[in-house]
Amino acid sequence: MKASLECLTDRAAAEDLLDVAYAIADSPFGPLLLATTPRGLVKVSLPDYDPDETLQDLAARISPRVLEAPARLDEVQRQLDRYFEGRLREFDLPLDWQLSKGFRRRALRAIDRIPYGRTRSYTQIAASAGNERAVRAAGTACGANPIPIVVPCHRVLRSGGALGGYGGGLPMKKALLEMEGVLERRPG
């Protein structure tokens, strides 16, 4: 059965019928749904998201031609594995930004430039995106980030240094920041 699925995937790609390829990948936090288009990585769904909802959303917003094609996401999975092992500090993946527009896209591009082990405030992200008063909109951009972890919205904190929110939950945000050395690991 797996061989026939690979043949179907290869045939769909050869006939230019595959617009969105996806795979489910393991992570220390649970399964991630990864999706790519010919332009690049378009979606990383965190473990607390419903994969069926994510696939329906991708079909509605990008194309109904969505197919499970894990081989197309091997490099994404490899880089995520290295990141979670502490051996990768900067992702080198093409990104497809089509799921965000306007200020949100500018904010996400600013977030994408935050170096490993560093943080920025929502205020700094708003300013980098062109509107220093749009602090709430910067927070909304973080919450709507279609490519979390790779576009590191976990590195955005409140001005006073409080964690703020995170789509994967605060324990995941805290763990990612601890892994990057931003927060001190606490026993227990």
N, C-alpha and C positions, 0 to 999 in steps of 0.2 A: 504494500500500500504506500509506504514511504517513497519508494522509487517512482510510482506513478504520480504522486504529488509533486516530486521534483521535476518530472517530465512536464507536468501541467504548468508548473511555475516557469520552467525554461521556455516552454512554447508561448505562454502569455507574454513573457518578456521579449522573445524574438519577434512576436507579432505586434509589439508595442501596445499590449493590452493591460499592462501592469503599471498602474499609476501610483499605488501605495503598497509597499511591501512591509509586512510586520512580523515580529517574533516576540515570544515571551522569554525574558531573560531572568536568571536568578540574580539576587543581590543580597547583601547582609540584612536588608530590611524586608525582604519578601520579593515576589515576582514583579518585574517591571515589564510593561508593554512598550516595545520600541517600534517606531514606524519611520520609514524613509520614503522619499520620492526620488525621481531622477536628479533633483537639485541638491538633496541632502537630507539629513536627519530632521524630521518635522515634528516628532512627538515622542515624549518619554512620559508614560503614565506611571505614577507612583503606586505602591502596593495597595493603598486604600481606595483606588479608583476601580470602577467596574469595567473590565476589559470589553464586554459587549457594548456598553455605552460609548466607550472610547472608539471602537470600530465603527459604530453607527455615526458618531460625530465626524470621523474622518471621511466616511462615505458621503455624508451630507455636505461637508465643507470643502472637500478636495475633489473626490471622485468616487463613484460607486465601485470602481475597479480596484478593490482592496483584496490582497491575497497574502496568506501566510507564506513567507519566503525567508526562513532563518538565515540562509547563506548570504543574503543581501545585507544582513546586519552583523555579520561576523566581526568586522572591524570595530563597530560600535561596542559590541559585547566585549571584545578584547580590551579596548580602552577603558571601559567601565570597570572591568575586573582589575586592571592595573591600578586604576584610581582607588578602588575600595581596598586594595592591598597596600596602599600608600606608596606605590611605585610610579604614579603618573600625576603630574602637577598641572598639566595643561592639555586639554583635549585638542586634537588636530583632526577635526571632522568637518566636512562641508555641512552647513546648516541651511535649511529651508525655512525662511521667516514668514511664509504666507499666512500662518494662523494668527498673526498679530499685525496691527496696522497703526499708523499715525504715532501719537505720543507713546503708546504701549510698546511699539516696535523700537522707538528711539530709546526708551527706558531699558528694554531688554538688551539692546546692543551695548548700552552703558554698563549694565550688569555683567555682560559677557566679557568686559574688559577688566573686571575686578580680579587681581591676581590671587592665586592659591595662597591660603594662610592670611589673607587680609580681608577687611570688611569695609563697607561703606554704609552710610545712613540713607534712609529714604529721602531725606532732604538733599543729600549729595547726588543721588540718582536723579531726582527731579531736575536739579540744576544741570546735570550732564545731558539730560534729555531735552533741555531748552526752555524749561519753565520752573524756576526755583520755588514757585508757590504751589506747584502741583504735587505736593507731598502725598496726599491721599491717592492721587492717580498713579504715583510711583508704586504705592502699596498695592493698588489694584493690578498693576502690570505684573508685579511679583506673584500675586495670587493667580493670575491668569497665564503664567509662564507655561507655554506648551512643551518646553524642553528643559525641565528642572534637572539639576545636578550638572548637566553639561553647560547650560547657561545658569550660573551658580547663584540663584536667588536666595539660597541659604546664607550667602555672605552679606545680605542686606539686613541691617539692624535698626532699631529705633535710635534716635539721636542720643539718648542717654545711655545707650549700650544694651538695653533690654532686647531680648530676642525678637519680639514682634511675632508675626504669624508664620506658618509654613504649610503648604498643601499636603505634605506628608506627615504633618503633626510636629509639635515642638520636640518630642524625644528624638525624632529623626534629624531635625535641624541641629539640635544640640550635639548629637553624635557625629554629624558631618563636620561641624565646627571643631569638635574635640579632635577628630581624626586629622584635620588640617592644622592643628596646633593653635587655633585661635582661642579656644577655651581650654582650661585645664581639666584633664580627666579626673573625675572623682570616683573613688572606689565605691563599689556597692551596687 
